[in-house]
Amino acid sequence: MTTVENSGSPTSSVLDVEIGALRGGSAELAQYAGRAVLVVNVASKCGLTPQYEGLERLQERYASRGFTVLGVPCNQFLGQEPGSAEEIAEFCSATYGVTFPMTEKVEVNGEGRHPLYARLAGVADAEGYAGDVRWNFEKFLVGRDGAVVARFAPQVEPESAEVVAAVEGVLG
């Protein structure tokens, strides 16, 4: 886990970024003020898609303590999230019982990178990697104040010791 200091600048919080909800309207990131959020770019047709199970268990385990997983569908990695919003929602619910919130499908890299990921991508993971999202299921832990406190590589399982320790650390 890499800890990132909150500089107090306007860009130190992701909570003021606007993003749409999967089924339309706003996902209103400001609603997560005071909560810890694990932001994960997700895809339905990826070898890592079974991570939805661990993400949902994290949601169930820590929701009452002020935590939520936020799924962010992305189709930039080999077209592994090709579905419509309705298809994505149905897949997640029917296949993995997902109850955590999901945003609209966005780009996480390149010229069309969503402003949320413009703020997240500069954070380094435990190995020191910062920059473009490498693949589906890259995870960013946002503290209660909206500052990004940790980044985890796509292959790091949601219920791994390092993710759980980071979540428990921000929940106190």
C-alpha positions in Angstrom: 0.0 0.0 0.0 1.2 3.5 -0.8 -0.1 6.4 1.2 -0.7 9.7 -0.5 -0.7 12.9 1.5 -3.7 15.2 1.1 -2.3 18.5 0.0 -5.5 20.4 0.8 -5.6 21.6 -2.9 -8.9 21.4 -4.8 -7.6 18.4 -6.7 -6.8 16.4 -3.6 -10.4 15.1 -3.4 -12.2 13.0 -6.0 -15.5 13.8 -4.3 -16.1 16.9 -6.4 -15.8 15.0 -9.7 -19.0 14.5 -11.6 -19.8 11.2 -13.1 -23.0 9.6 -14.3 -24.7 6.5 -12.8 -24.9 3.3 -14.8 -28.6 3.6 -15.3 -28.6 7.3 -15.9 -28.5 10.4 -13.8 -25.6 11.4 -11.6 -23.6 9.0 -9.4 -22.9 12.1 -7.2 -19.5 11.2 -5.7 -20.1 13.9 -3.1 -22.5 11.5 -1.5 -19.5 9.4 -0.3 -18.0 12.2 1.8 -17.2 10.7 5.1 -17.1 7.2 3.6 -14.1 5.1 2.3 -14.6 4.1 -1.3 -12.8 1.4 -3.4 -13.0 2.6 -7.0 -12.5 -0.2 -9.4 -12.7 -0.2 -13.2 -14.7 -3.3 -14.1 -15.4 -5.5 -17.1 -17.8 -8.4 -17.7 -15.7 -10.4 -20.1 -12.3 -10.4 -18.5 -10.3 -13.2 -16.9 -10.4 -11.1 -13.7 -14.2 -10.7 -13.8 -14.6 -13.2 -10.9 -13.2 -10.5 -8.7 -16.8 -9.2 -8.6 -17.4 -11.9 -5.9 -14.7 -10.5 -3.6 -15.7 -6.9 -4.3 -19.3 -7.8 -3.2 -18.1 -9.5 -0.1 -16.0 -6.4 0.8 -19.1 -4.3 0.3 -21.2 -6.6 2.5 -18.5 -6.8 5.2 -17.7 -3.1 5.6 -20.7 -1.1 4.4 -22.0 -0.7 7.9 -18.7 0.9 8.9 -18.8 3.6 6.2 -17.3 1.8 3.1 -18.5 1.2 -0.4 -17.2 -0.3 -3.6 -17.8 1.8 -6.7 -17.7 -0.1 -9.9 -16.7 1.9 -13.0 -17.3 -0.1 -16.3 -14.6 0.4 -18.9 -14.3 -1.1 -22.4 -10.8 0.1 -23.2 -9.0 -3.3 -22.5 -9.6 -5.6 -25.5 -13.3 -4.6 -25.6 -14.1 -6.7 -22.5 -17.0 -4.5 -21.4 -19.0 -4.2 -24.7 -22.5 -4.2 -23.2 -25.1 -1.5 -22.7 -25.8 -0.1 -19.3 -28.8 -2.4 -19.0 -26.7 -5.4 -20.0 -23.9 -4.6 -17.6 -26.4 -4.1 -14.7 -28.2 -7.3 -15.5 -24.9 -9.3 -15.8 -23.5 -8.0 -12.5 -26.8 -8.6 -10.6 -27.6 -12.0 -12.0 -24.1 -13.4 -12.2 -22.4 -12.0 -9.1 -25.2 -10.5 -7.0 -23.6 -7.1 -7.1 -25.3 -4.6 -4.8 -22.6 -1.9 -4.8 -23.1 1.2 -7.0 -21.9 1.4 -10.6 -21.1 4.4 -12.7 -21.6 5.0 -16.4 -19.1 3.3 -18.7 -16.0 5.6 -19.1 -12.5 5.7 -20.5 -9.8 5.4 -17.9 -6.8 6.2 -20.2 -6.0 8.4 -23.1 -7.4 11.6 -24.5 -10.9 10.6 -23.4 -9.9 9.8 -19.9 -12.6 10.6 -17.4 -11.7 13.4 -14.9 -12.1 10.8 -12.1 -9.3 8.8 -13.5 -7.3 11.9 -14.3 -7.1 12.3 -10.5 -6.6 8.6 -9.7 -3.9 7.7 -12.3 -1.2 9.8 -10.7 -1.2 7.7 -7.5 1.5 5.0 -7.2 0.9 1.5 -6.0 3.1 -0.5 -3.6 5.6 -1.2 -6.4 5.8 2.5 -7.3 3.8 2.3 -10.5 1.8 5.5 -11.3 0.2 6.4 -14.5 -2.2 4.8 -16.9 -4.5 2.1 -15.6 -2.9 -1.2 -16.7 -6.0 -3.4 -17.0 -9.5 -4.1 -15.7 -10.0 -4.3 -12.0 -7.3 -1.8 -10.9 -8.3 -0.6 -7.5 -8.0 2.8 -5.9 -8.9 3.3 -2.2 -10.3 6.7 -1.4 -10.3 7.9 2.2 -13.2 9.5 4.0 -11.9 12.9 3.1 -11.8 12.1 -0.7 -8.1 11.8 -0.9 -6.7 8.7 -2.7 -4.8 6.7 -0.1 -3.8 3.5 -2.0 -3.7 1.8 -5.4 -3.7 -1.9 -6.1 -2.7 -3.7 -9.3 -5.5 -5.5 -11.2 -4.2 -9.0 -10.1 -4.5 -8.1 -6.4 -7.6 -9.8 -5.2 -10.2 -7.6 -3.4 -10.0 -9.7 -0.3 -6.2 -9.9 -0.2 -4.5 -9.1 3.1 -3.1 -5.8 1.7 -6.5 -4.5 0.5 -8.3 -5.6 3.7 -5.6 -3.9 5.8 -5.9 -0.7 3.8 -9.7 -0.7 4.1 -9.6 -1.3 7.8 -6.9 1.3 8.1 -9.0 4.1 6.6 -12.1 2.9 8.5 -10.3 3.1 11.8 
